[in-house]
Each structure stands twice: as structure tokens, then as C-alpha cells.
């Protein structure tokens, strides 16, 4: 049974990976919170990996946020994510880690990439300016794994998930992603009896959403492949407009008021749909229905409010 170090285990993605690993029963999972290991501290990371000697490292730790957070703290996003990737990849090499899976993001692809976005469109034209710093750091992590694999013969590879949602999400009013932000806003509007909710932008951009438990399943599927791609998209291959998403979330939450748009706020990339042919060719496909996933995410939000565990 391989010793598997899952970084970022307290986050939405990391906790899903821990659930999937424990469910499979095929991994000896180790984790380390910030109070135990500062991933920005290179020597601390090197020392931890040398002492623990995991066989697999999954890099799910990251500084993440929505449009507002990315636009407000770009220096933090590029520095912290570059440091996490560099420290863990080089530390893994030094410690003799046989396999590393780095998790990136669909935002690595150009703003005006062909739709759906194939892996090969990476670095072919400019990035979306509102999350350029985060995207560059994630591209660097992907390239670290690609080049370490080429130069050192190590099985270091990457997965690029589309927009994620699910249990354990961050519901901060400014720094969260779109689904948790909408869940919180519609819930609070319903509780307050508000007549309307206004969403950012025109509502016309299209986005794809993958349940975090489907991503976790995809990650362990990739780790089971003898010769996976250097990087591979992980998504559902279908998308909705932001306005359609808002309507679905409102329905899930039970908000019956009006949904308004605010065109003075940024839309971001017009469309971000993943070409998932490459990963589907390896035998993986998502299984969680979007409406079911939204319902589960809302129930998790309500439960976390009751226990005080909600990330608000």
C-alpha cells in the first residue's frame, strides 16, 4: 500500500482526495496542516518529504479565489502558488518520490482559446488578465512536472480540472468562486425575504462545473495509469451560462425572487469549456449529475452553518 501525501487536505479538493483514498482502501494517507508544515518554506518541505518518504505526492494545496480575489491580490497568488509547486516538486525529487500528481486549473489556457479547449492550446495566445498571476503559477507547476519527467525519468504529471464545486467549499462573500458565492447569496436572500439578487456581469459567459468528488476519482484513475499524459483536462464537456447557473442555484436553495445582472462588473473569460477527449480515452468519465451535486453542496453548506464549520 503506497504512502500517499495529500497536500491541502483541509481544502475542498484535498478533503475530497482524502475521502476517495480512504474509500478505496489502497492508500496509506498522510497529511500535514499549516500548523505542521509551511509549504512556502522550502527547507521545511524538503525535510518533511525526506523524513516521511511518501511514494506518491498529490499537490492539491493552492491559494485560490474568484475574480475579485485574483484581481486584488495578484502578487500573493503568483508567489504562493509558485513556491508551493517548486518546493513540493523539487522536494519530491530529492526524497525519491516515485509519483507526483500536480493539480492545476482550466485558467491556464488562453482567454480566447478554441472551444472546447484542448490541452495543446496551452501558451498559444494571451491569458485572461483577471487571473493571469494564478494561471502563470499553475502553468509553471505543470511545466515543472513535464520537465522533471523528461530530464529525470520521474512519473510526475498533472491534471487540469475545470471549475469545481462541492462539500467543503469557501463561502467568503468576496474571495469565493461562483457556485459557493451564489449559494450563500441566494440562501441569505431567501432568509431575509429579499425581492431580488443581483449577480456580477452580464450573465452571458459560459462555464463548466465538475463535482469535486468526480475530480478526486479522476485523480486516482490517473495515478493508476502506467503512462498518463503529461497533463490532461478533467471536466464534464458541457457548460451553462452564468445566468442559467444562477437560476439553478436559486431553484436549489428555494429563492423565488428576481435575478438581476450588473453589466458594470467584469465577466471574465467569455467561455471556458474543457475538451475532455484525452481523459475519456483513458476510461474515465464523471458520474455526478449537476442538479444532484448542487443539492448536495447546498446541504453541506447548511450543515456547516449549523456546526460553525462554514468557511465564511
N, C-alpha and C positions, 0 to 999 in steps of 0.2 A: 504494500500500500504506500504510494508516494506521499512524502511530506509536502503539503501544498500551502504556501504562504499567500494569503489573500490580503492585499493591502486595501485600505479604505473600507474595512469591514463594517463600519458603523454607518456608512452611507447607504443610499438606496441600492446602488449597483453591488457594492461589496456585500451587503447583507443578503441580497438575492443569491449571490455566488456561494455564500456560506450555506444557505438553505439547500441549494442544489447539491453541493458537495456532501453535506450530511445525509441528504435523502438518498444519494447514490451509494453511500457506504464505501466508496472506493478511494477515499482520500483521508489522510491524516492532516486535518486543517490546523494551521497555526495563524494567529493574528496578533497584531500589536497596535494599540491605540496611540494617540499623540502623547499621552502621558508616559508611555513606554518607549516610543521611538519617534523621533522627529525626522520625517522623510526629507526635509530640507537640509539636514545635517549630513554631509557626505560621509564623514568618518563614522558617525553613529550607524548609518545604513550599512557601510562596509563591515563594521564589526558585528552587527546583528546577523547579517547573512553568513558571515564566516563562522559564527558560533552555532547557528541553527541548521545550516547546510540543507535547505529545502531542495527537493528535486524539481519542484515547479514553483514559479512565482507568477502571480496574476496581478498586473498593475491596474487596479481599479481606483486607486486613490487619485484625486484631482481636485483642483479648485474649480468649481463650476458655478454657473449662474445664467440668467437670461440676458436679454438685450441691454437692460438698464445696468446690470452689474458689469457686463463686459465693457460697455462704453465708459463707465465711471472709473473702473479700476484696471485699465489695460496693463499697466506695469506689473501689478500683483499677479495677474493671470499669466503673463508670459514667464515671469521669473519663477513663480512657484511650480508651474507645470513643467517647465524645462528642467528645473532642479530635481523634481520627483522622478522624471523619466531617466535623466542621466545618472543619478545616484543609484537607482534600482537596476538599470541595465548593466552598468559597469560593475556594480557591486555583485550582481549575479554572476557575471563572467569570472570575477576574481574568486568567488566562493565555489565555483564549479557547478553552478545550477544548470541542469541539462535543458530545461524548457522554460521559456518566458512567453507569456501572452500579454501584450500591451493593448489597452483599450483606448481607442481614440474617439472620433466623433464625425458625423456627417459634415460638419462645418469645415473640414479640411479641404473640401472641394471648392472650385471657383464659384463666385457669385452667379455667373451666367453659364454654368456648366450645362452640358446637354442633359435633357431629362428623359428617362431616369438617368441618374449619374453612375457611369461605370467607374470601376477602380482606376482605369487608365487615364481618366481626365485629370488626375492629380497634377497640380503645378502647370497647367496649360494656359491659365489666364488669372487675373487678379481675384483676390478673396473678397468676401463681404466685409466692408470696413468696420461694421459694428462689433464683430468678434474676431478680427484679424489676429490680435495678440494670442488669444486662446488657440486659434487654428494653427498658427505657426508653431506653437509649443507642441501641439499634438502631431503635426507633420514631422517635427524633429524626433519625437518619440518613435513614430513609425519607421523613420529612416535609420534611427539607431538600431532597431531590431533587424531591419533589412541588411544593413551593412555589417553588423556583428555576425549575422548568419553567413554572409558571403565571405567575410575575412577569416572568421574563427571557426566556421563549420558548426555553429550552435543553432539549435532549433528555437530561435527567437522570432516570433511572428506577431501579427496584430489583427484586431477586429475593430471595424469602424461601425458602431451602432448608429442608427437613426435616432430621432427624438424619443426619449424614454419616459415612461410613467409607471406608477405602481406603488406598492406599500413602502413606507419609509421615506417618502419624498420630502422636499423642503418647501414649506408653505409661506416663506417670507414674502411680504407684500411687494417689495421691490426686487429682491435678488433671486426669486424663484423662476422656474420655467413655466411655460404657458399653461399646461394642464393643472398643476397644483395651484397656480395663481388663480385660475378660473374657478376651481373647486372652492377655494377659500372665499373668493369674492361672491360667487353665487350663493354659497351657504350663508354668509353674513348678510347678504341682501335679503334672502328668504327669512332669516331670523328677525331682521329689522322691519320686514314688510315693505321694503323699498319698491317703488314703482318701476325702476329701470336699473340696468347695469350698462356702463359704457366700457367697451374694450378698446385696446390700443389699435391704431392704424385703420385701414380701410376694411379689413376683414376678408380681403380677396387673396392674400398669399396662401399657398397650399403647403401643408405639412403632413408628414408621415409619422406615425406613432407606433412604437413597439413596447409591449409589456416587459418589464424588467426581468420577470421570470422566464420569458422566452429568450431574452438575451443570455441569461445565465445558462440555459440549456444549450444555446448555440456555442457558448464559450467552451463548455466541457466536450461538446461534439468536436470542436476544432482541436482541442487538446488530445483527443483520441485519434486524430488523423496522423498517419505516418509522415506525409509530405504535404502539409497545408500550404496555401498561398502565402506570400509574404504579408499581404494584408487583404482583407476580404470585407465587403459590406455586409452588415447584418440589419435587415429590415423586413418589412412586410410586402413591399412592392405596390402599395396603394396609398392614397392620400386624401385629405379633406381640406376645404378652405378653413381659415381661422373662424369665420362666422359660423360655418357648419359645426365646427368643433364646439364653439360657444353654445350653440343650440343643443348639442348632445349633452354637454356638461350641465346646462341648465335643466334639461329634462331629467338627468340622473339625480341631481340634487333636489329637484322639486320646485325650482324657481319658475314662476309663471308670469313674471313681469316682462317689460320690453327690453330688448337688447339693442343698444346703440353703438355706433362706431365713432372713433375720433381720428379723422384723417390727418390731424396735425402731429400725431405721434408716428414714429418710424415703423414701417412694415418689415424691414429686414429683407432677406433674400426672397424673390418672388415665388420660387418653388424649390423644394429640396426633397426629391424623391429618389430613393436608392434603386440602382439596378442590382437585384439580388440573385441574378442567374448563377453567379460563380459559387455562392454558398449553397444554393439549392442543388447544384450539380454534385455537391459532396454528400447529399442525402438529408440535409436539414431544412425544415420549414417551421414557421411559427404556428402555434396551436391555440392561442388565447384570443377569443373573439373580442373586438374593440369595445362593444357595449358592456360585455361581461367584465372586461378589465376595468372600465371606468367605474362600474358599480362597486367592484372590489376596492378600487382606490378610494372612493368616497367613504366606504365603510371603514377602511383603515384610518382615514382622516378623522372620522367621528370617534373611533376607538382611541386614537392618540390624543384627542381633545379631552376625553374622559380621564385618561390616565396621566395627563400632563406631559406626555412624551412628544407631542407635536412640535415639529421644528418650525416655529413661527417667527 
